[in-house]
């Protein structure tokens, strides 16, 4: 009888402890929603950006290569959270979309934004089928779209400003500016100098100025022209690249250009995932190697 009573008390205690831990976790999660989170996830040689507004809207811009993004998402999302409001396919190359097939297995996705460029790759075709099977609405991203993420966070689409269905995938990348108060983040996908020139031509210099530049095409010499860099005039540049990648990204001449302007360089191959949180007054970076 005594043993049964002790066993029963232990069960009650364990249950109460679980409820307390869960409550503390929930409160911590609720408080985290009061901040704006921007994370460049360490997915090796690829791109994956996680964004969460202060009201809890979550989006994933690109999914990196296969079998990389899920472990990194676990670092920035609550373990019981299995939904993402929208994913953005900036271009259909493997290093940007491979991880989306993994994401769709484990997360409910609300919408898909795409650039309009296409690929014959098996990965892209499989992704299209999966999106169709799950009946996820697809939206063609176009210049002039202002996507309200809540809590003062707005994503302004700058490119494409035309039909890019026959364009090379990099040149047709989605380019957008993320705005939260005084903080502005320029997101360039794999856009090259050709696309940068169009953006410079069709937008004012004042509107393109940004605090942070997500460097185009992993720091390739074919992106981030001096003219574009001068106009955006960032304090920080963020580069998503794989350690000792076969392309030599980021290229030395691009790094030298950043250094000549005194811009702080943050790289996933050196720092791991780069996570920035902004409470509306202060922005702070942390890193997960």
Beta strands, then each sheet from edge to edge (+ up, - down):
strand 1: 36-40
strand 2: 49-52
strand 3: 58-61
strand 4: 83-89
strand 5: 108-114
strand 6: 137-140
strand 7: 146-150
strand 8: 153-159
strand 9: 175-180
strand 10: 183-187
strand 11: 212-214
strand 12: 236-239
strand 13: 264-267
strand 14: 273-278
strand 15: 283-288
sheet 1: 6+ 5+ 4+ 3+ 2- 1+ 14- 15+
sheet 2: 7+ 8- 9+ 10- 11- 12- 13-
end
